Every structure is written in C-alpha cells, then in structure tokens.
Amino acid sequence: MNFHIGHGFDVHRLVPGRKLWLGGVLVPYVRGLAGYSDADVLIHAICDALLGAMASGDIGNHFPDTDESFRDIDSKLLLKNVSEIMQEDGWVVGNLDSTLIMEEPKLSPYIDEMRAIIADILETDINNISIKATTTEGLGPEGRGESISAHAVVLIEHV
C-alpha cells in the first residue's frame, strides 16, 4: 500500500463588502474574506494538503493570483481541479481532517453541508471528511475577529 500525508494551511482577513464562503457554503455574516478568489480558507487549506501529499506544489503554483482567470473564482472549482490531478495520478482520498479557526459566526449549522460538498468534489464518502471549528478564546487575529484561518490534514492512497 502506498499512502501519503499532506498538511495545508490558509488565512484570510475579514473585510466588509465581501461574502463569507467556507467549505463551499455561503455563510451569512456581516463580513467576508478578502482574497483574489472567493477566499474560501477551508477549501484552500484542503487544496494545499492534497497537493502537498502528492508533492505537487501548492495552490499558488497551480492557481496564481497573477492569472486573471482566477479572479473571484469559486474555490470549489479549484478543489475540483486538484481532484482531477489526483485521479489522473492514481490517488484517492483516504480521509481528511480539517479545522476552521475563528470567533464568529458559529458554524455548526453549516458543517454537514460543507462535508457533503467536499466529499462530492473529492468523490469520497462523507464519513471520510471531518470539519471542525474552534475559537482562540479572543487571542490573536482570529480571536480579535480580524481573520479566519484553516488547517487541513489528508491521507491519500495510490491505487
């Protein structure tokens, strides 16, 4: 058996006038994340974890912010592209564990929808996808409500 592990991290600043996309879900909130794409930190961290597990660079290599075709792009399309790279190279997802770090809004009503979207894109069972949310108890930029960050760890298998 040939397994690889990858880790991804992303952070974006919260700003007025943007929509808040997390895990492919539009989350109602007074601010959104600043970024070149839709700034979905969770999907970006997952993309980086998958690309890292395949030793295929990172999200910036594949989707550079110097390419106008990626401006305001739906991050689900980026994840779909990474999924296609995995399939072409013979990789499948074993499991994914991820954590969103933020003070608000509360995400429990949206977690299952995020899991379903990501599982569908990665063509894996929803039970292979874990998404958690935590706070920093008011510490750091996430705790002050300045940003949202995400970590993702993935196990992939070459088949």
C-alpha positions as protocol buffer text, in pm:
chain_id: "A"
residue {
  index: 1
  type: MET
  ca { x: 0 y: 0 z: 0 }
}
residue {
  index: 2
  type: ASN
  ca { x: 123 y: 348 z: -85 }
}
residue {
  index: 3
  type: PHE
  ca { x: -5 y: 624 z: 144 }
}
residue {
  index: 4
  type: HIS
  ca { x: 95 y: 990 z: 159 }
}
residue {
  index: 5
  type: ILE
  ca { x: 1 y: 1253 z: 417 }
}
residue {
  index: 6
  type: GLY
  ca { x: -37 y: 1623 z: 340 }
}
residue {
  index: 7
  type: HIS
  ca { x: -96 y: 1933 z: 551 }
}
residue {
  index: 8
  type: GLY
  ca { x: -247 y: 2260 z: 435 }
}
residue {
  index: 9
  type: PHE
  ca { x: -293 y: 2599 z: 598 }
}
residue {
  index: 10
  type: ASP
  ca { x: -457 y: 2920 z: 484 }
}
residue {
  index: 11
  type: VAL
  ca { x: -562 y: 3251 z: 639 }
}
residue {
  index: 12
  type: HIS
  ca { x: -757 y: 3547 z: 504 }
}
residue {
  index: 13
  type: ARG
  ca { x: -853 y: 3883 z: 653 }
}
residue {
  index: 14
  type: LEU
  ca { x: -1221 y: 3954 z: 730 }
}
residue {
  index: 15
  type: VAL
  ca { x: -1343 y: 4266 z: 550 }
}
residue {
  index: 16
  type: PRO
  ca { x: -1675 y: 4442 z: 485 }
}
residue {
  index: 17
  type: GLY
  ca { x: -1834 y: 4415 z: 142 }
}
residue {
  index: 18
  type: ARG
  ca { x: -1741 y: 4053 z: 73 }
}
residue {
  index: 19
  type: LYS
  ca { x: -1940 y: 3731 z: 105 }
}
residue {
  index: 20
  type: LEU
  ca { x: -1823 y: 3467 z: 352 }
}
residue {
  index: 21
  type: TRP
  ca { x: -1758 y: 3138 z: 173 }
}
residue {
  index: 22
  type: LEU
  ca { x: -1640 y: 2849 z: 389 }
}
residue {
  index: 23
  type: GLY
  ca { x: -1617 y: 2490 z: 272 }
}
residue {
  index: 24
  type: GLY
  ca { x: -1812 y: 2580 z: -40 }
}
residue {
  index: 25
  type: VAL
  ca { x: -2105 y: 2716 z: 164 }
}
residue {
  index: 26
  type: LEU
  ca { x: -2221 y: 3077 z: 168 }
}
residue {
  index: 27
  type: VAL
  ca { x: -2234 y: 3155 z: 541 }
}
residue {
  index: 28
  type: PRO
  ca { x: -2449 y: 3457 z: 636 }
}
residue {
  index: 29
  type: TYR
  ca { x: -2228 y: 3714 z: 809 }
}
residue {
  index: 30
  type: VAL
  ca { x: -2164 y: 4089 z: 809 }
}
residue {
  index: 31
  type: ARG
  ca { x: -1815 y: 4048 z: 660 }
}
residue {
  index: 32
  type: GLY
  ca { x: -1638 y: 3815 z: 420 }
}
residue {
  index: 33
  type: LEU
  ca { x: -1283 y: 3713 z: 345 }
}
residue {
  index: 34
  type: ALA
  ca { x: -1050 y: 3926 z: 135 }
}
residue {
  index: 35
  type: GLY
  ca { x: -871 y: 3745 z: -142 }
}
residue {
  index: 36
  type: TYR
  ca { x: -807 y: 3705 z: -511 }
}
residue {
  index: 37
  type: SER
  ca { x: -1060 y: 3423 z: -544 }
}
residue {
  index: 38
  type: ASP
  ca { x: -1369 y: 3386 z: -325 }
}
residue {
  index: 39
  type: ALA
  ca { x: -1112 y: 3342 z: -40 }
}
residue {
  index: 40
  type: ASP
  ca { x: -1258 y: 3017 z: 95 }
}
residue {
  index: 41
  type: VAL
  ca { x: -984 y: 2941 z: 351 }
}
residue {
  index: 42
  type: LEU
  ca { x: -1108 y: 2589 z: 419 }
}
residue {
  index: 43
  type: ILE
  ca { x: -1103 y: 2479 z: 56 }
}
residue {
  index: 44
  type: HIS
  ca { x: -766 y: 2650 z: 5 }
}
residue {
  index: 45
  type: ALA
  ca { x: -616 y: 2461 z: 300 }
}
residue {
  index: 46
  type: ILE
  ca { x: -761 y: 2136 z: 165 }
}
residue {
  index: 47
  type: CYS
  ca { x: -616 y: 2204 z: -182 }
}
residue {
  index: 48
  type: ASP
  ca { x: -274 y: 2266 z: -29 }
}
residue {
  index: 49
  type: ALA
  ca { x: -295 y: 1949 z: 181 }
}
residue {
  index: 50
  type: LEU
  ca { x: -384 y: 1738 z: -123 }
}
residue {
  index: 51
  type: LEU
  ca { x: -120 y: 1898 z: -345 }
}
residue {
  index: 52
  type: GLY
  ca { x: 138 y: 1859 z: -70 }
}
residue {
  index: 53
  type: ALA
  ca { x: 54 y: 1492 z: -23 }
}
residue {
  index: 54
  type: MET
  ca { x: 116 y: 1439 z: -395 }
}
residue {
  index: 55
  type: ALA
  ca { x: 437 y: 1651 z: -382 }
}
residue {
  index: 56
  type: SER
  ca { x: 276 y: 1870 z: -650 }
}
residue {
  index: 57
  type: GLY
  ca { x: 350 y: 2219 z: -522 }
}
residue {
  index: 58
  type: ASP
  ca { x: 85 y: 2439 z: -368 }
}
residue {
  index: 59
  type: ILE
  ca { x: -227 y: 2632 z: -456 }
}
residue {
  index: 60
  type: GLY
  ca { x: -23 y: 2937 z: -562 }
}
residue {
  index: 61
  type: ASN
  ca { x: 171 y: 2730 z: -817 }
}
residue {
  index: 62
  type: HIS
  ca { x: -144 y: 2588 z: -973 }
}
residue {
  index: 63
  type: PHE
  ca { x: -372 y: 2893 z: -945 }
}
residue {
  index: 64
  type: PRO
  ca { x: -151 y: 3205 z: -931 }
}
residue {
  index: 65
  type: ASP
  ca { x: -302 y: 3540 z: -837 }
}
residue {
  index: 66
  type: THR
  ca { x: -126 y: 3685 z: -1142 }
}
residue {
  index: 67
  type: ASP
  ca { x: -368 y: 3495 z: -1368 }
}
residue {
  index: 68
  type: GLU
  ca { x: -686 y: 3698 z: -1425 }
}
residue {
  index: 69
  type: SER
  ca { x: -885 y: 3381 z: -1495 }
}
residue {
  index: 70
  type: PHE
  ca { x: -873 y: 3302 z: -1122 }
}
residue {
  index: 71
  type: ARG
  ca { x: -1000 y: 3642 z: -1001 }
}
residue {
  index: 72
  type: ASP
  ca { x: -1312 y: 3589 z: -783 }
}
residue {
  index: 73
  type: ILE
  ca { x: -1324 y: 3221 z: -888 }
}
residue {
  index: 74
  type: ASP
  ca { x: -1538 y: 2980 z: -688 }
}
residue {
  index: 75
  type: SER
  ca { x: -1287 y: 2782 z: -481 }
}
residue {
  index: 76
  type: LYS
  ca { x: -1492 y: 2466 z: -537 }
}
residue {
  index: 77
  type: LEU
  ca { x: -1363 y: 2480 z: -896 }
}
residue {
  index: 78
  type: LEU
  ca { x: -1005 y: 2490 z: -767 }
}
residue {
  index: 79
  type: LEU
  ca { x: -1072 y: 2184 z: -550 }
}
residue {
  index: 80
  type: LYS
  ca { x: -1231 y: 2007 z: -847 }
}
residue {
  index: 81
  type: ASN
  ca { x: -916 y: 2076 z: -1049 }
}
residue {
  index: 82
  type: VAL
  ca { x: -697 y: 1935 z: -769 }
}
residue {
  index: 83
  type: SER
  ca { x: -926 y: 1630 z: -750 }
}
residue {
  index: 84
  type: GLU
  ca { x: -877 y: 1574 z: -1123 }
}
residue {
  index: 85
  type: ILE
  ca { x: -498 y: 1594 z: -1081 }
}
residue {
  index: 86
  type: MET
  ca { x: -524 y: 1331 z: -806 }
}
residue {
  index: 87
  type: GLN
  ca { x: -733 y: 1099 z: -1021 }
}
residue {
  index: 88
  type: GLU
  ca { x: -500 y: 1136 z: -1321 }
}
residue {
  index: 89
  type: ASP
  ca { x: -206 y: 1041 z: -1098 }
}
residue {
  index: 90
  type: GLY
  ca { x: -394 y: 746 z: -944 }
}
residue {
  index: 91
  type: TRP
  ca { x: -460 y: 890 z: -596 }
}
residue {
  index: 92
  type: VAL
  ca { x: -777 y: 864 z: -388 }
}
residue {
  index: 93
  type: VAL
  ca { x: -864 y: 1026 z: -56 }
}
residue {
  index: 94
  type: GLY
  ca { x: -832 y: 804 z: 248 }
}
residue {
  index: 95
  type: ASN
  ca { x: -954 y: 1068 z: 488 }
}
residue {
  index: 96
  type: LEU
  ca { x: -943 y: 1442 z: 551 }
}
residue {
  index: 97
  type: ASP
  ca { x: -943 y: 1620 z: 886 }
}
residue {
  index: 98
  type: SER
  ca { x: -974 y: 1998 z: 895 }
}
residue {
  index: 99
  type: THR
  ca { x: -1019 y: 2280 z: 1143 }
}
residue {
  index: 100
  type: LEU
  ca { x: -1151 y: 2633 z: 1093 }
}
residue {
  index: 101
  type: ILE
  ca { x: -1021 y: 2886 z: 1346 }
}
residue {
  index: 102
  type: MET
  ca { x: -1248 y: 3184 z: 1411 }
}
residue {
  index: 103
  type: GLU
  ca { x: -1455 y: 3354 z: 1678 }
}
residue {
  index: 104
  type: GLU
  ca { x: -1774 y: 3401 z: 1478 }
}
residue {
  index: 105
  type: PRO
  ca { x: -2010 y: 3324 z: 1318 }
}
residue {
  index: 106
  type: LYS
  ca { x: -2096 y: 2986 z: 1465 }
}
residue {
  index: 107
  type: LEU
  ca { x: -2060 y: 2716 z: 1202 }
}
residue {
  index: 108
  type: SER
  ca { x: -2241 y: 2414 z: 1347 }
}
residue {
  index: 109
  type: PRO
  ca { x: -2548 y: 2466 z: 1120 }
}
residue {
  index: 110
  type: TYR
  ca { x: -2323 y: 2450 z: 809 }
}
residue {
  index: 111
  type: ILE
  ca { x: -2067 y: 2177 z: 886 }
}
residue {
  index: 112
  type: ASP
  ca { x: -2263 y: 1884 z: 739 }
}
residue {
  index: 113
  type: GLU
  ca { x: -2331 y: 2076 z: 417 }
}
residue {
  index: 114
  type: MET
  ca { x: -1960 y: 2159 z: 389 }
}
residue {
  index: 115
  type: ARG
  ca { x: -1869 y: 1793 z: 443 }
}
residue {
  index: 116
  type: ALA
  ca { x: -2115 y: 1683 z: 174 }
}
residue {
  index: 117
  type: ILE
  ca { x: -1987 y: 1937 z: -81 }
}
residue {
  index: 118
  type: ILE
  ca { x: -1623 y: 1846 z: -24 }
}
residue {
  index: 119
  type: ALA
  ca { x: -1694 y: 1471 z: -26 }
}
residue {
  index: 120
  type: ASP
  ca { x: -1882 y: 1508 z: -354 }
}
residue {
  index: 121
  type: ILE
  ca { x: -1599 y: 1704 z: -520 }
}
residue {
  index: 122
  type: LEU
  ca { x: -1336 y: 1458 z: -396 }
}
residue {
  index: 123
  type: GLU
  ca { x: -1555 y: 1160 z: -490 }
}
residue {
  index: 124
  type: THR
  ca { x: -1530 y: 1004 z: -147 }
}
residue {
  index: 125
  type: ASP
  ca { x: -1770 y: 904 z: 128 }
}
residue {
  index: 126
  type: ILE
  ca { x: -1882 y: 1186 z: 359 }
}
residue {
  index: 127
  type: ASN
  ca { x: -1755 y: 979 z: 652 }
}
residue {
  index: 128
  type: ASN
  ca { x: -1400 y: 1037 z: 520 }
}
residue {
  index: 129
  type: ILE
  ca { x: -1441 y: 1414 z: 565 }
}
residue {
  index: 130
  type: SER
  ca { x: -1407 y: 1582 z: 905 }
}
residue {
  index: 131
  type: ILE
  ca { x: -1457 y: 1955 z: 955 }
}
residue {
  index: 132
  type: LYS
  ca { x: -1430 y: 2118 z: 1295 }
}
residue {
  index: 133
  type: ALA
  ca { x: -1444 y: 2478 z: 1409 }
}
residue {
  index: 134
  type: THR
  ca { x: -1274 y: 2629 z: 1711 }
}
residue {
  index: 135
  type: THR
  ca { x: -1204 y: 2968 z: 1863 }
}
residue {
  index: 136
  type: THR
  ca { x: -883 y: 3112 z: 2003 }
}
residue {
  index: 137
  type: GLU
  ca { x: -1057 y: 3246 z: 2315 }
}
residue {
  index: 138
  type: GLY
  ca { x: -1008 y: 3603 z: 2192 }
}
residue {
  index: 139
  type: LEU
  ca { x: -636 y: 3563 z: 2124 }
}
residue {
  index: 140
  type: GLY
  ca { x: -457 y: 3660 z: 1803 }
}
residue {
  index: 141
  type: PRO
  ca { x: -605 y: 3793 z: 1480 }
}
residue {
  index: 142
  type: GLU
  ca { x: -871 y: 3521 z: 1466 }
}
residue {
  index: 143
  type: GLY
  ca { x: -969 y: 3592 z: 1826 }
}
residue {
  index: 144
  type: ARG
  ca { x: -999 y: 3964 z: 1755 }
}
residue {
  index: 145
  type: GLY
  ca { x: -1225 y: 3889 z: 1457 }
}
residue {
  index: 146
  type: GLU
  ca { x: -967 y: 4016 z: 1207 }
}
residue {
  index: 147
  type: SER
  ca { x: -924 y: 3691 z: 1015 }
}
residue {
  index: 148
  type: ILE
  ca { x: -1023 y: 3328 z: 970 }
}
residue {
  index: 149
  type: SER
  ca { x: -768 y: 3052 z: 926 }
}
residue {
  index: 150
  type: ALA
  ca { x: -790 y: 2683 z: 843 }
}
residue {
  index: 151
  type: HIS
  ca { x: -573 y: 2374 z: 876 }
}
residue {
  index: 152
  type: ALA
  ca { x: -626 y: 2052 z: 681 }
}
residue {
  index: 153
  type: VAL
  ca { x: -455 y: 1714 z: 704 }
}
residue {
  index: 154
  type: VAL
  ca { x: -520 y: 1449 z: 442 }
}
residue {
  index: 155
  type: LEU
  ca { x: -427 y: 1086 z: 387 }
}
residue {
  index: 156
  type: ILE
  ca { x: -426 y: 979 z: 24 }
}
residue {
  index: 157
  type: GLU
  ca { x: -368 y: 636 z: -124 }
}
residue {
  index: 158
  type: HIS
  ca { x: -216 y: 546 z: -459 }
}
residue {
  index: 159
  type: VAL
  ca { x: -432 y: 283 z: -629 }
}
